[in-house]
Amino acid sequence: MTIDRTPKLKSSPAGTKGRVTVIGAGIGGLTAAALLARRGYQVLVLDQAIVPGGCASTFKRKGFTFDVGATQVAGLEPGGIHHRIFSELEIELPAATPCDPACAVILPGETTPISVWRDPQKWQEERQRQFPGSERFWQLLSTLFQASWKFQGRDPVLPPRNFWDFWQLIQAVRPDTLITLPFTFMTVGDALRLCGLGDNLRLRTFLDLQLKLYSQVDTEETALLYAATALGVSQAPQGLYHLQGSMQVLSDRLVSAIELYGGKVLLRHTVESIITTNGKATGTTIRNQKTGEVWTETADDIVANVTAQNLVKLLEPDSIASEKSADLSDDSVLKSAVSKLPNQMNGYKYRVDKLPPSSGAFVIYLGVKKSAIPANCPPHIQFLYDYDGEIGENNSLFVSVSHAGDGRAPTGMATVIASSFTDTRMWWNSDDYEGLKQKYTAGAIARLSEYFDFTPGAIVHQESATPRTFARYTARDRGAVGGIGQRVPTFGPFGFANRTPIQNLWLVGDSTHPGEGTAGVSYSALTVVRQMEAEF
């Protein structure tokens, strides 16, 4: 599609700061693109999907609107990352209501939920009632959260890769953040033992469930400083929010901003490789999914809103040569790109290959009659069914339930979205994929029926998604969700940088600091934009 690229508001003339190609129209890519367009860059966004948003997009069935993956948003409060970015873009934040409680957790054999309230005092009373003797641990988390939040609010660059990055980091470290330093190499499990709670199975299980959502790993592996922020952001004056309409509203607003400032968004266009010349990113090869046309697009900078695994694959484009050699035999630029991985990336690839397997998700999407929803049902619920089983693999579910009038279901109806973590490899290696999918679907319905009233006719629409589904629609490597596990060796100062070993090639999204979620990837996008501006 062709979009009018004339800016409608005051900003630097489009294209005066160079041409940027953004690979991927997830929230991280769209945020980076909108900010760059606002600041005077000529921006082209490419995505293979039919709608923008990536894992925060939606789809419609029989009058129901389903959020594909993400169902909550942080950072809408004044000073929050979405508020900051939308203010710079001079566009309106989407309407939203606070999630209160942010989540309700139901442990095995229990019926009374542990409610993570938005009000700090109410949440303190809840956790003291649910976990007697644990307040020392929670106060430690609160102290670390307050310091970490001040640190992140000063826009540090983590991990730093040159003097400018290092200077931004130094400026963010002040006396009020030094309390975090002794805890840099600790996990949540270490903190529990420090507070004499190492044997508290119920508390540990609650934390395992919550951390799996935010960090992809459990208490023994999650970095304590990351956990302090992930667990603390649910309370005011921060908080989690439920968007009116759907999660799609967030990406649609960003697309509007990109177009407003002269950028272009092309959907159903696949980037098949990144072209490098003498250690510098110089362009991409692009395939139009409708026509099959393949061409090269040069750029001064390339921003990749992809996983670290996908980034490596985009720099190993040998498959393009065999597939299109006849059509592109005279294209010397593409010929130079079709080669082995650039030498600068060998160490990077080695590190990516050594990462533990990423998590996948099995998700069931239900359109149901409102009568199936219990009275006073929380908007987000976590269920664990057996202390001895793994989190995921049909032993736990994270459930999101729509609100009346929130735009996700017809009158008298509701949406129920339930997901469980799963090993991606199982779904790709299965000899009976459809049988496995049916087994998981039946298991999820059975579990949900213990809480919801799924009498005959209560379910109006039903469909499921697996890692293979996510791979098809998001192009994420093996359909993984949630980014890189926030272990000590891979979080913050030890994680993957926005600067890649290839000059003018930037990585944005949940593989980089500060991690997953729309707020996390938006911070990542802002960091990349600031780094690019510093080099202009």
Secondary structure, DSSP 8 states (H G I E B T S, - for coil): -------SSSSS-TTTT-EEEEE--BHHHHHHHHHHHHTT-EEEEEESSSSSBGGG-EEEETTEEEESS---EE--STTSHHHHHHHHHT-----EEE-SSSEEEE-TT--S-EEE-SSHHHHHHHHHHHSTT-HHHHHHHHHHHHHHHHHHHT---SS--SHHHHHHHHHH--GGGGGGGGGTT-BHHHHHHHTT-TT-HHHHHHHHHHHHHHHSS-TTTBBHHHHHHHHHTTSTTS-EEEESS-THHHHHHHHHHHHHTT-EEEESEEEEEEEEETTEEEEEEEEETTT--EEEEE-SEEEE-S-HHHHHHHT-THHHHHHHHHHHTT-HHHHHHSSS--GGGHHHHHHHHTS---EEEEEEEEEEEGGGS-TT--SEEEEE--TTS-SSTTSEEEEEE--TTSSSS-TTEEEEEEEEEEEHHHHHH-S-HHHHHHHHHHHHHHHHTTTS---TT-EEEEEEE-HHHHHHHH--GGG--S-S--BGGGSGGGSB-SB-SSBTEEE-STTBTT-SSHHHHHHHHHHHHHHHHHH-
